Amino acid sequence: MKIVIVGGGAGGLELATRLGKKLGRKGKAEVLLLDRNHTHIWKPLLHEVASGSLDVGVDSVGYRAHAHQNGFMFKLGSLCGIDRQRKVLHLEALADAEGEEILPEREETYDYLVLAIGGVSNDFGVDGVAANCTFLDSPEQATSFHQRLVNHFIRLNRKLSQGETHQELHVAIVGGGATGVELSAELFKARECFTTYGLHHIKAEHLKVSLIEAGPRLLPALSENISLATQNELTRLGVNVHVSTVVARAESNALITNNEHRFDADLVVWAAGVKAADMLAGFEGLETNRANQLIVGPNLLVKGDQYIFALGDCAGCLIKGPNGEEQWVPPRAQSAHQMANLVAKNIIHLIKSEPLENFVYRDRGSLVSLSHYTAFGKLMGGLSKGSLKVEGRIARMAYVSLYRMHQLAIHGWYRTLLVTLADKINHFIRPRLKLH
Ligand SMILES: Cc1cc2nc3c(=O)[nH]c(=O)nc-3n(C[C@H](O)[C@H](O)[C@H](O)COP(=O)(O)OP(=O)(O)OC[C@H]3O[C@@H](n4cnc5c(N)ncnc54)[C@H](O)[C@@H]3O)c2cc1C
């Protein structure tokens, strides 16, 4: 039996690791992971890559070595189509930066397929966004933003040193969800670090960050108290928060609102909304929702196919909300983690010809980290039985523990302990920020 998982992200890599250990290593099934990248970085860390707090070169996991250690196979491949009759995947040709072909168009067969290709930012069709805004959907985009940020800081420092004291760096971020909020705070930390590490002319007043949110408040998924506390803290740091502000179009280095207010900016980041890849809406015979997510049944098999599962941000899974209303499982790392666990169980059930289990989403709460300044959030379940508001050091520790749990799922206890130790050592021997 051949199980193919497409997408080695928050959910897909956990699933491949688990199935590799349970089935691949024991020769009970062939487990193959396909991803269009060579390495994995946990997506909730991308805003830290963008600011430079995290170095993808140090913190990412190489798929090939990880697959070798955990009993599964890895192949580089970018999915572009599925032939469900023949149970075959179509993979695009891959070329290097110079345009030279690395791999031609190929096919890959499967007995069971798991789609875990995640999501991308939703520009909601707003004019000029795709062409003029930076997205933080992939490590490449986050790294490219970081390089531009570094260059802007260096230019700014030079101009200030030459007496052009009116010069500033403007960053505009659209979307007051976790990504926008966390990136805003990270930029202030980056400014502090650059000043410490030699760009002495840049002071706090030279960085202007505008955070623009269409809704009436930041962090709509969290309570009003947390949202207000976050907004106050960001304002204290120096972020200009604009709620109830709808961006109508984007131009090169500017955003224009629906009442023609203009935000000029050197860097513009679009972090509003998530949708699954447009490609999914074109897979013949498979149903998708408005966010292009593949509709899955309670056992996470996609509607209309008994050999394809979907999980994480690319899966549209309906659940009952607190008041009995129907709602989609939110596109979060914890959802991808919980879905990966269930798909692993259900694939093993299929092999043993046992009945499949249904997905039960357990909201463990939400946390938002304002860099090293503070963190806010609510924790659900566990000791708190209900929801527990957390703030400051405890919230920051809970936030960090989310990543540790992902590391635990892919590396196990021993390696996670070693990785944690290595992180602590790096904290002492390396600068606090990637400076190039
Ligand atoms: C900046 C940022 C901050 C976030 N912060 C948080 C947070 O604090 N808490 C939280 O819970 N969630 C957060 N999220 C959301 C969270 O990262 C996602 O919900 C989660 O990563 C979804 O997991 P996934 O496995 O579905 O997909 P992903 O983790 O996105 O992985 C998808 C994988 O599929 C691969 N892939 C994509 N297309 C193809 C293709 N065609 N062929 C082959 N491979 C493909 C990609 O390379 C990637 O490895 C954040 C997201 C971002 C962007």
The ligand as a Tripos MOL2 file, in Angstrom:
@<TRIPOS>MOLECULE
LIG
   53    58     1     0     0
SMALL
NO_CHARGES

@<TRIPOS>ATOM
      1 C1          2.8000   34.5390    9.5010 C.3       1 LIG1
      2 C2          1.8250   33.5290   10.0490 C.ar      1 LIG1
      3 C3          1.6140   33.4520   11.4210 C.ar      1 LIG1
      4 C4          0.7210   32.4970   11.9350 C.ar      1 LIG1
      5 N1          0.5540   32.4230   13.2860 N.ar      1 LIG1
      6 C5         -0.2320   31.4540   13.8010 C.ar      1 LIG1
      7 C6         -0.3730   31.3120   15.1950 C.ar      1 LIG1
      8 O1          0.2010   32.0900   15.9680 O.2       1 LIG1
      9 N2         -1.1450   30.2960   15.6780 N.ar      1 LIG1
     10 C7         -1.7890   29.4200   14.8290 C.ar      1 LIG1
     11 O2         -2.4600   28.4910   15.3070 O.2       1 LIG1
     12 N3         -1.6830   29.5310   13.5060 N.ar      1 LIG1
     13 C8         -0.9330   30.5390   12.9600 C.ar      1 LIG1
     14 N4         -0.8220   30.6580   11.6040 N.ar      1 LIG1
     15 C9         -1.5840   29.7200   10.7660 C.3       1 LIG1
     16 C10        -0.8600   28.3750   10.6710 C.3       1 LIG1
     17 O3          0.4740   28.5890   10.2770 O.3       1 LIG1
     18 C11        -1.5640   27.4800    9.6850 C.3       1 LIG1
     19 O4         -2.9060   27.3280   10.0790 O.3       1 LIG1
     20 C12        -0.9140   26.1040    9.6270 C.3       1 LIG1
     21 O5          0.4520   26.2070    9.2560 O.3       1 LIG1
     22 C13        -1.6540   25.2240    8.6210 C.3       1 LIG1
     23 O6         -0.9920   24.0090    8.5260 O.3       1 LIG1
     24 P1         -1.0870   23.1370    7.2030 P.3       1 LIG1
     25 O7         -0.3820   21.8650    7.4810 O.co2     1 LIG1
     26 O8         -2.4950   23.0860    6.7370 O.co2     1 LIG1
     27 O9         -0.3170   23.9650    6.0850 O.3       1 LIG1
     28 P2          1.1110   24.6560    6.0740 P.3       1 LIG1
     29 O10         1.7490   24.6290    7.4000 O.co2     1 LIG1
     30 O11         0.9060   25.9510    5.3910 O.co2     1 LIG1
     31 O12         1.9410   23.6970    5.1150 O.3       1 LIG1
     32 C14         1.6230   23.5320    3.7560 C.3       1 LIG1
     33 C15         2.7800   22.8050    3.0730 C.3       1 LIG1
     34 O13         2.3670   22.4630    1.7600 O.3       1 LIG1
     35 C16         3.3940   22.7690    0.8260 C.3       1 LIG1
     36 N5          2.7290   23.0180   -0.4500 N.ar      1 LIG1
     37 C17         1.8620   24.0080   -0.7580 C.ar      1 LIG1
     38 N6          1.4130   23.8740   -2.0100 N.ar      1 LIG1
     39 C18         2.0050   22.7740   -2.5200 C.ar      1 LIG1
     40 C19         1.9230   22.1090   -3.7700 C.ar      1 LIG1
     41 N7          1.1500   22.5460   -4.7790 N.pl3     1 LIG1
     42 N8          2.6670   20.9900   -3.9520 N.ar      1 LIG1
     43 C20         3.4690   20.5170   -2.9660 C.ar      1 LIG1
     44 N9          3.5680   21.1110   -1.7470 N.ar      1 LIG1
     45 C21         2.8280   22.2170   -1.5370 C.ar      1 LIG1
     46 C22         4.0950   23.9930    1.4130 C.3       1 LIG1
     47 O14         5.4230   24.1040    0.9380 O.3       1 LIG1
     48 C23         4.0340   23.6760    2.9230 C.3       1 LIG1
     49 O15         5.1670   22.9370    3.3190 O.3       1 LIG1
     50 C24         0.0370   31.6160   11.0670 C.ar      1 LIG1
     51 C25         0.2350   31.7090    9.6820 C.ar      1 LIG1
     52 C26         1.1220   32.6550    9.1690 C.ar      1 LIG1
     53 C27         1.3170   32.7460    7.6690 C.3       1 LIG1
@<TRIPOS>BOND
     1     1     2 1
     2     2     3 ar
     3     2    52 ar
     4     3     4 ar
     5     4     5 ar
     6     4    50 ar
     7     5     6 ar
     8     6     7 ar
     9     6    13 1
    10     7     8 2
    11     7     9 ar
    12     9    10 ar
    13    10    11 2
    14    10    12 ar
    15    12    13 ar
    16    13    14 ar
    17    14    15 1
    18    14    50 ar
    19    15    16 1
    20    16    17 1
    21    16    18 1
    22    18    19 1
    23    18    20 1
    24    20    21 1
    25    20    22 1
    26    22    23 1
    27    23    24 1
    28    24    25 2
    29    24    26 1
    30    24    27 1
    31    27    28 1
    32    28    29 2
    33    28    30 1
    34    28    31 1
    35    31    32 1
    36    32    33 1
    37    33    34 1
    38    33    48 1
    39    34    35 1
    40    35    36 1
    41    35    46 1
    42    36    37 ar
    43    36    45 ar
    44    37    38 ar
    45    38    39 ar
    46    39    40 ar
    47    39    45 ar
    48    40    41 1
    49    40    42 ar
    50    42    43 ar
    51    43    44 ar
    52    44    45 ar
    53    46    47 1
    54    46    48 1
    55    48    49 1
    56    50    51 ar
    57    51    52 ar
    58    52    53 1
@<TRIPOS>SUBSTRUCTURE
     1 LIG1         1 GROUP 0 **** ****
